[in-house]
Amino acid sequence: MSKLSGLKNLPDCIAIDGPAASGKSTLGKLLADRLNYVFFDTGVMYRAATLAAMKKNFDLANERNVTELTQKIRIDVRQASVPDGRMNDVILDDEDVTWAIRDKEVERQVSPVSAYPGVRKELTGQQRRIGERGKVVMIGRDIGTVVMPSAGLKLFLEASAEERAIRRMRELEARGDNADYEEILKSMILRDKIDSSRETAPLKPASDAIIIKTDGMTLQQVFNLVMDLLNTNKE
């Protein structure tokens, strides 16, 4: 039986924010599994909206068209149904796009799309409804500041662009994809700039978030640190 099974007053929602490849997804999934919470990577919604626009050959620079499309499509996130390494099922208009949204071209295009105010407004509402159900670990870039400011525990993971580029390169290589460190680093720095400077919900820690700098830390060390925080808060 988990040590946490006897603890009371665990936060209904744990919000984990941070830049790309900072370790949010892996940490969030570990916490969700340990706590028996729903794991919800909110970034998949923006990737799915980007993929939907690409499938229709939309000009992704046309904010109005992309926003209107986002308001029409249906995106659902469910517990993983296939044991192929996925963390969730991502369904776009009844189509399983769990792996399609991880395509390199989607990766390259998602930041501009996710910066559109209308897109964020539409998808934020869906995210908040899931968060308000409770027993959920939500990860993204504006969970603690915008989507779930009432989250009981807010974490913000930080790591240098160089460290994160190495992590992303290893992730791609593990999947059998070609990976160029310099190209990944350049893309990472550009994405950080876009995410941090956008007018709507810029990437930044919530005022009451716990900031964890993960450079030089193993995943297990970060996980243990958060578990200590949870246990300390319950004493």
DRENSERO-804988 format. One line per 5 residues: for each residue x, z, y of N, C-alpha, C. Coordinates in nm, 3 decimals. Each point is the difference from the previous one (the first is absolute). Example, Ala and Ser with C-alpha at 12.3 -4.5 7.8 and 13.67 -1.06 7.14 Angstrom:
# residues 2
1.319,0.780,-0.569,-0.089,0.000,0.119,0.090,0.000,0.120  -0.035,-0.072,0.105,0.082,0.006,0.119,-0.077,0.073,0.109
***
This chain:
# residues 235
0.085,0.000,-0.120,-0.085,0.000,0.120,0.087,0.000,0.124  -0.033,-0.080,0.098,0.078,-0.009,0.122,-0.003,0.131,0.076  0.111,0.032,0.061,0.009,0.120,0.085,-0.106,-0.004,0.108  -0.037,-0.120,0.044,-0.097,-0.013,0.109,-0.143,0.023,-0.045  -0.022,0.001,-0.133,-0.137,0.010,-0.049,-0.064,0.132,0.038
0.081,0.103,0.022,-0.056,0.129,0.036,-0.001,0.025,0.150  0.049,-0.094,0.079,0.005,0.019,0.143,-0.130,-0.042,0.065  -0.031,0.064,0.112,-0.122,-0.033,0.073,0.035,-0.058,0.136  -0.101,-0.061,0.061,0.014,-0.051,0.137,0.107,-0.107,0.016  0.016,-0.085,-0.101,0.085,-0.116,0.019,-0.065,-0.090,0.105
0.079,-0.070,0.078,-0.060,-0.090,0.101,-0.085,-0.107,-0.066  -0.119,-0.026,0.055,-0.086,-0.105,-0.054,0.065,-0.137,0.012  0.077,-0.017,0.106,0.066,-0.127,0.024,0.145,0.024,0.037  0.090,-0.070,-0.066,0.142,0.002,0.035,0.034,-0.136,0.060  0.045,0.000,0.123,0.034,-0.125,0.071,0.151,-0.018,0.001
0.045,-0.116,-0.046,0.144,-0.030,-0.001,0.022,-0.129,0.078  0.070,0.013,0.112,0.031,-0.115,0.084,0.150,-0.026,0.002  0.037,-0.119,0.047,0.141,-0.034,0.011,0.019,-0.150,-0.004  0.119,-0.048,0.034,0.029,-0.143,0.000,0.007,-0.058,-0.140  0.013,-0.132,-0.009,0.007,-0.068,-0.129,0.118,0.051,-0.082
-0.023,0.016,-0.131,0.104,0.039,-0.096,0.059,0.137,0.029  -0.078,0.088,0.063,0.048,0.136,0.024,-0.028,0.092,-0.118  -0.070,-0.052,-0.101,-0.029,0.080,-0.119,-0.141,0.054,-0.005  -0.086,-0.044,0.093,-0.136,0.052,0.007,-0.078,-0.022,-0.128  0.004,-0.124,-0.052,-0.082,-0.035,-0.116,0.037,0.082,-0.123
0.130,0.007,-0.028,0.044,0.070,-0.121,-0.030,0.148,0.011  0.031,0.059,0.115,-0.030,0.142,0.019,-0.150,0.025,-0.008  -0.077,-0.085,0.066,-0.145,0.018,0.000,-0.059,-0.006,-0.140  0.049,-0.093,-0.082,-0.051,-0.013,-0.136,0.038,0.122,-0.083  0.120,0.051,0.016,0.041,0.120,-0.073,-0.087,0.119,0.037
-0.026,0.016,0.129,-0.084,0.111,0.045,-0.143,-0.015,-0.051  -0.052,-0.121,0.008,-0.137,-0.024,-0.047,-0.012,0.031,-0.149  0.099,-0.043,-0.078,-0.004,0.026,-0.143,0.009,0.150,-0.029  0.088,0.070,0.072,0.016,0.143,-0.024,-0.124,0.079,0.039  -0.062,-0.039,0.110,-0.117,0.072,0.050,-0.131,-0.050,-0.057
0.006,-0.112,-0.075,-0.121,-0.067,-0.048,-0.086,-0.046,0.117  0.067,-0.056,0.101,-0.065,-0.056,0.117,-0.002,-0.153,-0.012  -0.083,-0.063,0.081,-0.003,-0.146,0.009,0.120,-0.045,0.083  0.072,-0.099,-0.048,0.111,-0.058,0.077,-0.053,-0.120,0.076  0.019,0.000,0.131,-0.055,-0.108,0.083,0.106,-0.050,0.097
0.059,-0.114,-0.034,0.097,-0.067,0.088,-0.080,-0.086,0.095  -0.019,0.048,0.124,-0.085,-0.072,0.094,0.059,-0.134,0.041  0.130,-0.018,-0.018,0.062,-0.127,0.036,-0.052,-0.117,-0.081  -0.052,0.028,-0.119,-0.050,-0.109,-0.083,-0.118,-0.070,0.066  -0.074,0.072,0.084,-0.113,-0.062,0.067,0.047,-0.106,0.099
0.107,0.029,0.073,0.053,-0.097,0.096,0.064,-0.118,-0.072  0.063,0.026,-0.112,0.057,-0.108,-0.079,-0.112,-0.089,-0.054  -0.110,0.062,-0.045,-0.111,-0.078,-0.054,-0.065,-0.085,0.109  -0.012,0.055,0.120,-0.057,-0.076,0.111,0.092,-0.118,0.036  0.130,0.024,-0.004,0.097,-0.107,0.027,-0.010,-0.109,-0.106
-0.008,0.042,-0.126,-0.012,-0.096,-0.110,-0.127,-0.082,0.014  -0.110,0.065,0.037,-0.127,-0.070,0.015,0.012,-0.110,0.106  0.066,0.031,0.111,0.018,-0.099,0.106,0.091,-0.114,-0.046  0.104,0.033,-0.076,0.092,-0.101,-0.051,-0.070,-0.093,-0.099  -0.088,0.057,-0.082,-0.073,-0.081,-0.097,-0.088,-0.104,0.069
-0.046,0.031,0.120,-0.084,-0.093,0.074,0.082,-0.086,0.096  0.132,0.013,-0.011,0.091,-0.078,0.086,-0.024,0.026,0.148  -0.035,0.123,0.032,-0.020,0.036,0.140,0.134,0.006,0.072  -0.004,-0.027,0.128,0.114,0.026,0.085,0.001,0.150,0.027  0.098,0.070,-0.055,0.001,0.146,0.011,0.026,0.047,0.142
0.039,-0.090,0.088,0.017,0.034,0.141,-0.133,-0.001,0.075  -0.106,-0.050,-0.067,-0.133,-0.005,0.062,-0.070,0.133,-0.029  0.015,0.092,0.092,-0.052,0.135,-0.020,-0.151,0.003,-0.023  -0.073,-0.081,0.075,-0.146,0.002,-0.011,-0.045,-0.041,-0.140  0.055,-0.110,-0.051,-0.041,-0.049,-0.131,0.036,0.099,-0.111
0.120,0.056,0.007,0.044,0.095,-0.103,-0.087,0.126,0.005  -0.032,0.044,0.119,-0.085,0.119,0.014,-0.139,-0.025,-0.055  -0.059,-0.113,0.034,-0.135,-0.032,-0.050,-0.001,-0.011,-0.152  0.106,-0.056,-0.057,0.007,-0.010,-0.146,0.009,0.139,-0.062  0.079,0.087,0.060,0.014,0.136,-0.053,-0.133,0.073,-0.001
-0.083,-0.028,0.096,-0.131,0.065,0.007,-0.096,-0.051,-0.108  0.032,-0.113,-0.061,-0.088,-0.060,-0.101,0.043,0.030,-0.143  0.129,0.020,-0.021,0.048,0.016,-0.136,-0.024,0.143,-0.051  0.002,0.013,-0.131,-0.018,0.131,-0.063,0.130,0.036,-0.072  0.057,0.112,0.036,0.122,0.049,-0.063,-0.029,0.134,-0.065
0.038,0.013,-0.125,-0.022,0.125,-0.071,0.131,0.044,-0.064  0.020,0.129,-0.006,0.118,0.058,-0.064,-0.048,0.097,-0.107  0.043,-0.023,-0.123,-0.048,0.080,-0.113,0.118,0.054,-0.081  -0.032,0.090,-0.088,0.102,0.050,-0.092,0.053,-0.116,-0.083  0.129,0.004,-0.030,0.063,-0.107,-0.077,-0.068,-0.019,-0.135
-0.033,-0.124,-0.031,-0.069,-0.031,-0.126,0.090,-0.073,-0.099  0.118,-0.042,0.046,0.094,-0.075,-0.084,0.135,0.070,0.002  0.058,0.030,-0.117,0.129,0.070,-0.005,0.118,-0.093,0.021  0.006,-0.061,0.120,0.108,-0.095,0.028,0.087,0.046,0.116  -0.004,0.128,0.028,0.083,0.055,0.106,-0.071,0.015,0.132
-0.122,-0.048,0.011,-0.076,0.011,0.125,-0.039,0.144,0.027  -0.015,0.033,0.126,-0.043,0.135,0.038,-0.152,0.007,0.017  -0.060,-0.110,0.031,-0.146,-0.013,0.018,-0.040,-0.142,-0.035  -0.130,-0.020,-0.014,-0.055,-0.135,0.001,-0.037,-0.032,0.145  0.035,-0.118,0.046,-0.044,-0.044,0.132,-0.088,-0.122,-0.021
-0.124,0.011,0.043,-0.100,-0.104,-0.024,-0.041,-0.064,0.131  0.014,-0.131,0.008,-0.039,-0.076,0.119,-0.114,-0.093,-0.039  -0.119,0.029,0.050,-0.118,-0.081,-0.033,-0.009,-0.026,-0.151  0.007,0.108,-0.078,-0.014,-0.003,-0.147,0.120,-0.061,-0.073  0.108,-0.031,0.072,0.120,-0.053,-0.063,0.111,0.105,0.001
0.064,0.020,-0.114,0.111,0.094,-0.008,0.122,-0.064,0.066  0.043,0.058,0.112,0.114,-0.055,0.074,0.114,0.102,0.008  0.001,0.092,-0.096,0.096,0.111,0.003,0.143,-0.048,0.017  0.038,-0.103,-0.075,0.136,-0.051,0.010,0.014,-0.113,0.101  -0.107,-0.073,0.023,0.005,-0.111,0.096,0.034,0.049,0.140
-0.046,0.120,0.036,0.027,0.050,0.135,0.145,0.045,0.016  0.076,0.001,-0.109,0.142,0.036,0.007,0.090,-0.123,0.016  -0.062,-0.116,0.013,0.076,-0.123,0.018,0.087,0.010,0.128  0.117,-0.062,-0.005,0.093,0.009,0.113,-0.060,-0.055,0.129  -0.081,-0.103,-0.009,-0.059,-0.059,0.120,-0.103,0.094,0.060
-0.075,0.069,-0.085,-0.094,0.100,0.050,0.078,0.112,0.068  0.108,0.042,-0.063,0.087,0.103,0.057,0.049,-0.039,0.139  0.035,-0.126,0.015,0.053,-0.048,0.128,-0.106,-0.005,0.109  -0.125,-0.023,-0.037,-0.106,-0.024,0.097,-0.085,0.123,0.031  0.010,0.105,-0.080,-0.098,0.108,0.009,0.010,0.080,0.130
0.119,0.019,0.055,0.011,0.083,0.121,-0.077,-0.057,0.119  0.013,-0.130,0.031,-0.079,-0.054,0.112,-0.151,0.015,-0.022  -0.045,-0.024,-0.122,-0.143,0.013,-0.030,-0.046,0.144,0.016  0.081,0.093,-0.050,-0.039,0.142,0.005,0.003,0.055,0.142  0.061,-0.074,0.093,0.004,0.045,0.139,-0.124,-0.038,0.079
-0.082,-0.090,-0.054,-0.120,-0.042,0.072,-0.100,0.115,0.009  -0.045,0.037,0.120,-0.092,0.113,0.016,-0.128,-0.014,-0.083  -0.059,-0.120,-0.003,-0.123,-0.019,-0.075,0.018,0.019,-0.149  0.114,-0.046,-0.051,0.030,0.017,-0.141,0.018,0.148,-0.032  0.074,0.070,0.084,0.025,0.141,-0.022,-0.129,0.081,0.008
-0.086,-0.035,0.096,-0.127,0.072,0.014,-0.084,-0.015,-0.126  -0.011,-0.122,-0.051,-0.081,-0.026,-0.119,0.054,0.075,-0.122  0.129,-0.008,-0.020,0.058,0.059,-0.121,0.018,0.152,0.012  0.017,0.049,0.122,0.011,0.145,0.020,-0.127,0.070,-0.042  -0.114,-0.060,0.030,-0.128,0.060,-0.039,-0.011,0.014,-0.151
0.042,-0.102,-0.072,-0.004,0.005,-0.146,0.096,0.106,-0.053  0.117,0.008,0.058,0.098,0.098,-0.043,-0.050,0.142,0.023  -0.060,0.023,0.116,-0.045,0.135,0.034,-0.109,0.048,-0.095  -0.089,-0.091,-0.037,-0.107,0.040,-0.093,0.058,0.046,-0.133  0.104,-0.066,-0.045,0.065,0.040,-0.125,0.069,0.135,0.018
0.069,0.016,0.113,0.070,0.126,0.024,-0.093,0.119,0.010  -0.117,-0.022,0.058,-0.094,0.110,0.019,-0.067,0.045,-0.130  0.019,-0.076,-0.107,-0.052,0.043,-0.130,0.081,0.117,-0.055  0.121,0.015,0.047,0.086,0.110,-0.043,0.076,-0.031,-0.127  0.096,0.088,-0.031,0.087,-0.014,-0.116,0.066,-0.138,-0.002
0.067,-0.030,0.109,0.062,-0.130,0.015,0.137,0.013,0.068  0.093,-0.078,-0.047,0.130,-0.014,0.067,0.000,-0.138,0.064  0.006,-0.004,0.132,-0.007,-0.126,0.073,0.135,-0.030,0.063  0.045,-0.123,-0.016,0.127,-0.037,0.062,-0.020,-0.122,0.090  0.082,-0.006,0.105,-0.010,-0.112,0.092,0.093,0.019,0.117
-0.045,-0.043,0.118,0.081,0.013,0.121,-0.073,0.074,0.111  -0.132,0.021,-0.018,-0.075,0.071,0.103,-0.104,0.093,-0.061  0.027,0.049,-0.119,-0.098,0.086,-0.067,-0.014,0.133,0.075  0.111,0.065,0.027,-0.006,0.129,0.067,-0.039,-0.008,0.146  0.024,-0.114,0.064,-0.029,-0.013,0.142,-0.138,-0.060,0.030
-0.047,-0.091,-0.087,-0.124,-0.073,0.030,-0.105,0.011,-0.111  0.039,-0.035,-0.122,-0.098,-0.010,-0.108,-0.055,0.137,-0.040  0.092,0.095,-0.027,-0.041,0.134,-0.044,0.073,0.107,0.079  -0.027,0.011,0.130,0.067,0.104,0.079,-0.033,0.141,-0.045  -0.105,0.014,-0.082,-0.040,0.132,-0.050,0.065,0.033,-0.135
0.088,-0.086,-0.049,0.065,0.023,-0.129,0.066,0.137,-0.003  -0.014,0.068,-0.113,0.053,0.135,-0.012,0.151,0.007,-0.003  0.064,-0.107,-0.047,0.147,-0.007,-0.002,0.041,-0.139,0.044  0.086,-0.006,0.102,0.048,-0.129,0.051,0.151,-0.004,-0.015  0.047,-0.106,-0.067,0.143,-0.020,-0.020,0.041,-0.131,0.065
0.120,-0.004,0.054,0.054,-0.123,0.056,0.140,-0.017,-0.057  0.019,-0.106,-0.080,0.128,-0.025,-0.063,0.085,-0.092,0.087  0.125,0.035,0.017,0.093,-0.082,0.077,0.122,-0.033,-0.085  0.057,-0.118,0.025,0.126,-0.042,-0.061,0.054,-0.115,0.083  0.131,-0.019,0.000,0.060,-0.109,0.077,-0.046,-0.134,-0.055
0.004,-0.102,0.084,-0.037,-0.135,-0.043,0.091,-0.047,-0.112  0.128,0.035,0.007,0.095,-0.040,-0.104,-0.036,0.062,-0.134  -0.032,0.127,0.001,-0.039,0.069,-0.124,-0.126,-0.061,-0.058  -0.095,-0.029,0.086,-0.128,-0.055,-0.047,0.016,-0.143,-0.050  0.089,-0.076,0.061,0.025,-0.137,-0.046,0.061,0.001,-0.141
0.088,0.095,-0.025,0.059,0.013,-0.134,-0.108,0.033,-0.102  -0.087,0.093,0.037,-0.109,0.039,-0.091,-0.090,-0.119,-0.031  -0.037,-0.077,0.103,-0.088,-0.115,-0.021,0.070,-0.106,-0.084  0.129,-0.022,0.023,0.076,-0.096,-0.078,0.000,0.038,-0.148  0.022,0.127,-0.029,0.001,0.047,-0.139,-0.138,-0.013,-0.065
-0.102,0.025,0.081,-0.137,-0.014,-0.050,-0.029,-0.144,-0.040  0.041,-0.095,0.084,-0.022,-0.141,-0.029,0.082,-0.043,-0.121  0.124,0.044,-0.009,0.086,-0.036,-0.114,-0.056,0.055,-0.130  -0.059,0.120,0.006,-0.058,0.060,-0.120,-0.119,-0.081,-0.050  -0.066,-0.073,0.092,-0.113,-0.083,-0.040,0.045,-0.140,-0.040
0.132,-0.024,0.007,0.052,-0.131,-0.038,-0.001,-0.102,0.112  -0.025,0.046,0.124,-0.002,-0.091,0.115,0.138,-0.009,0.064  0.027,-0.111,0.065,0.123,-0.015,0.075,-0.008,0.086,0.126  0.111,0.063,0.037,-0.002,0.088,0.116,0.130,-0.013,0.077  -0.011,-0.029,0.128,0.115,-0.011,0.088,-0.001,0.117,0.098
0.102,0.084,-0.009,0.002,0.123,0.081,-0.011,-0.030,0.150  0.079,-0.093,0.051,-0.001,-0.027,0.143,-0.136,-0.050,0.047  -0.062,-0.084,-0.082,-0.133,-0.052,0.035,-0.103,0.113,0.001  0.009,0.088,-0.099,-0.093,0.112,-0.009,0.020,0.095,0.118  0.126,0.027,0.035,0.029,0.090,0.111,-0.053,-0.058,0.131
0.021,-0.127,0.023,-0.048,-0.065,0.121,-0.153,0.010,0.009  -0.067,-0.026,-0.113,-0.147,0.009,-0.004,-0.046,0.142,0.023  0.075,0.097,-0.054,-0.036,0.140,0.014,0.008,0.044,0.147  0.107,-0.040,0.067,0.018,0.037,0.140,-0.109,-0.062,0.087  -0.034,-0.126,-0.027,-0.106,-0.068,0.076,-0.133,0.069,-0.022
-0.028,0.035,-0.125,-0.128,0.066,-0.030,-0.008,0.136,0.067  0.110,0.073,0.002,0.001,0.130,0.067,-0.034,-0.016,0.148  0.058,-0.104,0.061,-0.023,-0.024,0.142,-0.147,-0.031,0.027  -0.058,-0.086,-0.084,-0.141,-0.037,0.017,-0.090,0.121,-0.020  0.025,0.077,-0.106,-0.085,0.113,-0.032,0.008,0.111,0.104
0.119,0.020,0.057,0.020,0.109,0.095,-0.043,-0.034,0.142  -0.006,-0.130,0.032,-0.030,-0.039,0.137,-0.141,-0.054,0.021  -0.079,-0.012,-0.107,-0.135,-0.054,0.018,-0.084,0.097,0.083  -0.094,-0.054,0.075,-0.083,0.082,0.087,-0.098,0.084,-0.079  -0.053,-0.055,-0.108,-0.099,0.072,-0.080,0.068,0.073,-0.114
-0.016,0.130,-0.005,0.051,0.085,-0.109,0.146,-0.029,-0.034  0.091,0.017,0.094,0.141,-0.024,-0.030,0.053,0.099,-0.103  0.104,-0.040,-0.071,0.063,0.086,-0.099,0.072,0.114,0.070  -0.046,0.124,-0.024,0.064,0.118,0.056,-0.054,0.122,-0.075  0.078,0.108,-0.003,-0.049,0.120,-0.069,-0.114,0.066,0.078
-0.094,0.059,-0.070,-0.101,0.082,0.066,0.071,0.123,0.058  -0.057,0.058,0.103,0.064,0.114,0.066,0.018,0.118,-0.095  -0.086,0.010,-0.103,0.009,0.111,-0.095,0.051,-0.045,-0.137  0.063,-0.117,-0.006,0.054,-0.049,-0.127,0.133,0.067,-0.032  0.027,0.014,-0.127,0.131,0.048,-0.047,0.086,-0.123,-0.023
0.110,-0.011,0.073,0.088,-0.117,-0.010,0.108,0.027,-0.105  0.012,-0.092,-0.095,0.099,0.013,-0.107,0.095,-0.119,0.008  0.126,0.025,0.027,0.102,-0.105,0.003,0.055,-0.016,-0.141  -0.023,-0.116,-0.060,0.029,-0.018,-0.142,0.133,-0.068,-0.030  0.079,-0.034,0.102,0.132,-0.059,-0.026,0.081,0.097,-0.086
0.055,-0.050,-0.110,0.084,0.083,-0.085,-0.077,0.091,-0.093  -0.134,-0.004,0.006,-0.082,0.083,-0.089,-0.055,-0.084,-0.114  -0.007,0.060,-0.118,-0.064,-0.067,-0.112,-0.151,0.021,0.013  -0.075,-0.084,-0.071,-0.145,0.015,0.000,-0.039,0.138,-0.050  0.068,0.047,-0.104,-0.033,0.131,-0.056,0.021,0.111,0.103
0.104,-0.012,0.081,0.025,0.100,0.104,-0.109,0.000,0.105  -0.045,-0.118,0.039,-0.108,-0.009,0.098,-0.129,0.058,-0.059  -0.028,-0.037,-0.125,-0.120,0.049,-0.068,0.003,0.153,-0.010  0.114,0.056,-0.041,0.012,0.145,-0.012,-0.021,0.070,0.134  0.051,-0.062,0.106,-0.017,0.057,0.134,-0.147,0.008,0.037
-0.075,-0.107,-0.026,-0.142,-0.001,0.034,-0.077,0.099,-0.088  0.035,0.007,-0.128,-0.066,0.096,-0.088,0.026,0.143,0.047  0.120,0.027,0.048,0.030,0.132,0.055,-0.087,0.029,0.122  -0.020,-0.103,0.083,-0.086,0.017,0.118,-0.143,0.034,-0.042  -0.050,-0.071,-0.101,-0.135,0.026,-0.048,-0.014,0.140,-0.057
0.097,0.040,-0.079,-0.005,0.132,-0.061,0.016,0.110,0.104  0.089,-0.020,0.098,0.020,0.098,0.106,-0.127,0.019,0.081  -0.069,-0.112,0.025,-0.123,0.007,0.080,-0.112,0.073,-0.072  0.014,0.017,-0.132,-0.108,0.063,-0.075,0.025,0.149,-0.024  0.116,0.046,0.041,0.032,0.141,-0.025,-0.078,0.091,0.094
***
